[in-house]
Amino acid sequence: MYKFGTFSLGGSKWVRIHTGKGTDTSTDRYWGRDWYVWNNSGDKAYLRNADFVLRDTCEWTSVGSGYKWC
């Protein structure tokens, strides 16, 4: 699970979540993992608010480039 910590995402705003290492910015957040996290045949990410209420999901499959914009 990746938690944003004190980062707040405003309405109609976007952010890219990277599983690898990097420097967090207002548009890119880094999980800091050294190994693969996502399943090669498909996987799903869930976005929940501070109260753990589901706000959005993003799902990808092995069909295509392996990149998914949600």
N, C-alpha and C positions, 0 to 999 in steps of 0.2 A: 504494500500500500504506500502510495506517495501522498504526503500531507503538505499542503501549501504553507503551513505555519502561519506567520503574520501576513502573508501575501493576500491581497483582496482583489478579486476580479470583478470589475464593474459591469453593469448591464450593457449589452451590445458590444462588449470588449472581447478580445481573444487572447489566448496564450498557447504557446507550443510547449508540450511536455516531452523532454528528452530523457531516455533511460540512462544514458551515459553521463560522463563528467563534463562540466563546463561552469561558466559564471552566470548566475541568475541575473536576469534583467526583467523589465516590465513586460516583455513579450516572450521571453524564453525562460523556462524553469528546468533545472537539471536534477535528476534523481540520484546521480552519482554511482550507479551500479557498474561493476566491472565485468558482468556476465549478462547473457541474454535473459530477458524476462518474458518476452512474448512467445506464445506458441506458434510454431512455423505453419501450422495448418489453419490458423484463425484464432482470434482472441477478441475480447471486449473490454473496454475501459468504461468506468462509471464516474460521473461527476456528481458529488454530493455537497450540500452546503454545510455550514457549521453545525446545524442540527441533525446532520446525517440524512436529510431528505434528498432523494434522488432528483437531480435537476436535468441530467442529460446522459446519454450513452453514445459510444462510438464502437462499431464492430468492423473488423476486416477479415477477409479470408485469404487463402493462398493464391487466389486468382488475381492477376495484375502485377503491379510493380513492387509490392511489399510496402508501399507508403500509403497513408490514408490521411486525408484532411477532413476533419469533422467540425 
